[in-house]
Amino acid sequence: MKPRPICLFISHWDVDHYLALLEFTPHELSKLRNVVVPSQVPNTATFKRVSSLLSLNNVPLTAIPPTKRRSNSSRAIALEENW
């Protein structure tokens, strides 16, 4: 079996960022090695459908925690290496 070459990253939970996964064909889903998402998943029917679709197609969903803010007044984005 060929390794799955594509890892998909979803940056935040706007529905337009993950709704498109419901349009993926089984062949397209078979190419996904992993879907990486923010750990604060939405409690919505749409997310549950996406999560179920990925699970049925053996695509792992990996949640990563938010980064720590450097200060409460800063709007700066702090990036953290996860791998």
N, C-alpha and C positions, 0 to 999 in steps of 0.2 A: 504494500500500500504506500502510495506517495505521501510525503509529509505535507501538511497543510501550510501553504506559504504566507497567508495573509493574517495579520493581526490588526484588528479594528479598534480604534480608540474613540470613545465618546467623551467629549470634554465636559459637558454639563447636560442637565436633564430637560432642556427645551424639547418638546415633543417632536419638532421637526428634525432633531438630531438623531433620533432613534426610530421613528415611525417607519422610515424607509426599509428597515430590516424586514418588515412584514411583507414587503414586495419581493424579497429575494427568493429565487427558485431553489429547490433542493440542491441542484448542481452548484449554484453560487454559494450556498451555505456550506457545502462540502469543502470549499476552498478556505473557509475561515478557520484559523488555528485557535483563535481566542478573541473575545470581545472584552476590552478593558473599559471600566466605567467608574464614575465616582461612587463611593460607598453609600451615600445618602440617596438610596433609590426611591423613586416616587411610588406611592401607594395608589396606583391608578390601574384601571382595566387595560389600558394600552400597554403599560409596562409589563403587566402579567401575561398578556398575549405574546409580547416579544420574548420574554423570559421562557415561556413555554415552548415557543418555536425553536429557540436556540437549544434548549434542553432536548427536544425531540430529534434534533439533528446533530446531537453530540458536540455542540459548540460550547466550550466553557465560557462562563461569564465571570470575570475576575474584577472584584471591587477593590479600589484603592482608597485609603482614607484621605481626608482633606489635609492640606499642608497647614502647618502652624503659622499663625499670623505673627509677624515680627513686632507689630504694635497695633493697638486698637484703632489708632487714628490713621493708619496708613492704608491706602488703596492699592498699594503695590502688590503684585502677584509674586509669590515665592514659589519657585520650582524646586522640587525634590526628586532626586534620582531614585527610582524604584527597582531598576534592574541593572 
